[in-house]
């Protein structure tokens, strides 16, 4: 997943001019350059820049911080930077376990303590390796009768708040890049797939119009023609009959503005063998979105 320079600046607190100066002077990161002249930073680049920022805040000169990042053994074994670096490379299994226990106990303070330990991690990793596995575990527990409806609702609401906060932090409503609408398939109230996709796109500089779950096709048509997005992203967690999904894809894609793509994604699309018109993508994996043209 590529991060644009404005997003990196927002996430790290490093001014854009400073980022460019550090790149030129020290070569500590080498963002990919695209044909449109945008820099595209990787998760590794973001982690390096966060370490540099922490070291400078601890009192190191930037030249010293660069040396420490390039030779991690120079950092204090017990210092804050060493702890942060370990959290960035460690498995999130302990975090998943602790966060799940805290949320099932309705303890937001304990949950926040867990999240603070991993606050330096990229949003992509938090979504994919922490929040989504916790949500899956809760869903499976509810089906098995080990998790109450109240607990399931509480965990979902907690994660939704974090995803919305990520969107706000990323400035998704003010972005200057391509524009995406995000919602869910009619009748599907599981909106965190749509929110997670919105965050992933916002990280890459997309402007997001988030419409919430369970939007009828007629409302999607109206909104699409009003805002003329590049993509209309529809999350589908719960499966529907193939004929119904095929009819929905045909109805929505035919009514979209000519420039817009329709993206239907999520576990609910598994096994779909129906027709896929032009400028339509049906996928179970949000990462495929990054491979499609705008």
N, C-alpha and C positions, 0 to 999 in steps of 0.2 A: 504494500500500500504506500503510495507516494504522498508526501505532505508538501504543500506549497509554503513559500517562505513566510507569508503572513500567518499561516496556521502555526508554523514552528515558532515564530516570534510570540504569538499569543500563548502557546503552551509552555514555553520556556521562560518567558519574561525577558528575553534578549532582544533588543531593538534590531530591526532589519539591517540597518547600516553596520551595526556591530557584527552581526552574523556574516555579512559579506566581507568585512575587514578581517575577521578571524580566518575565513576560508582562504583569502588571498595571501595573508601573511604567514599562516602556519600550516595550511593544507590539512587541517585536522579532520575535515569532512569534505567529501567531493560529491555534491548532489548531482543527480542526473539532469542533463539539459534536454529540453524538448524543442521541437521545431517552432513552437510559439514563444520560445525564449524563457519559458518558466523553469525555475529550479524545482526539482522534485527530490525531497529528502526521504530517506528510508527510516524504518524504526530504529535501526542501529545508529544512524546519524542523530536522530532525536535523543537517544540514550546518551551518546557522547556529549552532545551539547548541554544536556541537563547536568551531567557530571562536571563539565567545565564551569557552568553557572554556580553549582554548589561550592566548588573549590574556590572560586573568586569571592564568594560570599563568606567563606571561612578565612579569608585574608591572603590567599595566594595571589601573586601576580599572574596574569593570563599566560605568560611564557612558562611559569612554573607549573600552572595547572595543565597546560598542554603536555609538558614532560611527564607529569604524574599519570595522565590518562594514557599516554603511549607506553608507559612503564608502570603498570599498576602496583608493582612491588614497592615503589617509592611512597605510596600512601600509607598512612598509619593503619596498622592491622585492626585497631579497635575504633578508628575514627568514623565520623558520619559518612564520609564518602565510601569507605570500604563496605560499610553496612548497606548503603544504597546500591552499590554495584552488585553485591551478592543478591539482593532482592530482585534485580533486573534479570538475572540469569537463572534464578532458582525455579524449581517447580512450584506451581500455584496450588498443588493438592492440599497443603496445610491451610492455605487461605480459604479454599473452597469449603473444607470441613468446618473451620472456625466460623466462617460467615454463615453457613447454613445453620449451624447450631444456634448462633446468636439470633438469627431471624426467626427460627422456629420457636424460640423462647420469647419472642416479641421484645427483644432488647436492642434498640437502635444504638445505644451508647457502645455496647460491645461490638456491634457491627461496624460502627465508625472507627473503633480502635483497630479492627482488622484492616479496614480499607486504608487507614493512615500508614500502615506498614508498607503498603504497596502503591502509595500515591505517586511515585516517580515513574511508574510503568506507563507505556503508551496506551491510549484508549483502546486501540485495536486489540491488544493483548488482554486487557481487562474484560472486554466484552466477550471475546472468543474463549478465553481460558478460565475466567472467573464467573462472570454473571450468567452466561448461557448454561454452563454446566450446573450451576446452582439451581437455575430455573428448571432444567430438565429433571434434576433429582427431586425437586419438589413436586413436579407434575407426575413423575413415576410413583412417588410416595402417596400422592392423593389417590391415584388409580388403585394402588395396593391397599388403601385404607389406613396407611400409617401417618398420613398428614391430613389435618382437618381442612375444611373449606376456608375457615378463617385464616389459618396459617398460609394457605396457598395465596389467598388474596393479599395478605400482608406482605409476603415476599415479592409478589408481582408489583405491588404499589411501591415498595422500597426501590426495586430495580428501575421501575419506570422513572422515578424522581431522578435517579442518577443519570439515566440516559438523556433526559430532558436537560439536566444541568450541563452535560457534555455538549449538547447542541448549542446551548447558550454560550458556553465558554468558547466554542469554535466560531461563534459569530455566524451561524448557519443561515440566519434570516437576512444577513447583510452581505453575503458573499457576492463576488463579482464573476465567479466562474459559471459553468453550465448550471442549469436550473432543473431540479427534480421535485415532483410531487410524490409523497409517500403516504400510503394508506393500506388497508387490508381488504381481502376478498369479502364480498357481501355475506354477512352472517358470521364471519370469523372475528371474534372479539380478542384474539391473542395478538396484541399490538406490538409486543416487544421485538418481534422480528422486523417489523416495519421501522421501529425506532432505531434498532441496531443498524439496519441498512442506511438510514438517514445519517447516523453518526459516521459510518464508514465513508459515505460520499462527502460529508462535510469536511472530513479530514483532508480529502483531496481537493478542497476548495470549492465544492459545489454549494450553490444556494438552495436551501431546502424550504419547501412549503409542506408542512406536516399537517395532514387532515384527520388524524385519529383513525380508529378502526371502523369497520362495518359501513363503508360508504357505498350507497347504491350507484350503479353504473350511470344513471341519469345525472346525478350530482357530479360524478367524475367528469362527465362530458362538459358540463357547464363550467366547472373550474378550469379544466384544461384549455378551453377556448378563451377563458378570461385571462389566464396567465401565460399561456403558450410555453409549456415546459419543454426541455429537451427529452426528459424521461418521465414516464408515469410508472412508479414502482408500486406493485401490489403484492403484499405479503400474504402467503397462504399456508397456514400451519395445519389446519384441519382439511382433510381430503374431501373432495366433492365428486359426484359422478362425472366420468369423463365427458359425457355429452353436455352436462351443465357447464363445465369448465371451458369446453370448446366453444359453446355458444357465447359465453361471457367474453372470451378472447376476441371472437369475431365481432361482437357488438361494440366492445370498447375500442378496438384497434381501428375499425372502420370510421368511428366518429371522432377520432383524435385529430388535432391539427397536423398538417402534412409533415412538419418537421419533427414530430414527437415519436419516440419509441415507447412501446409498452413492455414492461418487464414484470413478469409474474414469477415469484420465487418463494421457496420454502418447502418444508417437508410435505405439504399437501399436494405438491406437483409430482411426487414420486410415481413413476410408472406411466406418466401421461404420454400417450401415443397419438393424440389428435393432431389436427393441422396446426401449423405455426406460420401465420402470414408474414409478409415482409415487415421489417421494423418491429418485430416482436421477438422477445427472448423469454423462454421458459426454462428456469434453472432451480436447482436445489441449493446452490452454493453462491453466496453474494459475491465471491471473488471473481466469478465470471463476468460480473458487470464491468470490471476494470479493463476487460479485454475487448469491449464493444466500442464502436465509433460513436462519437457524439453527433 
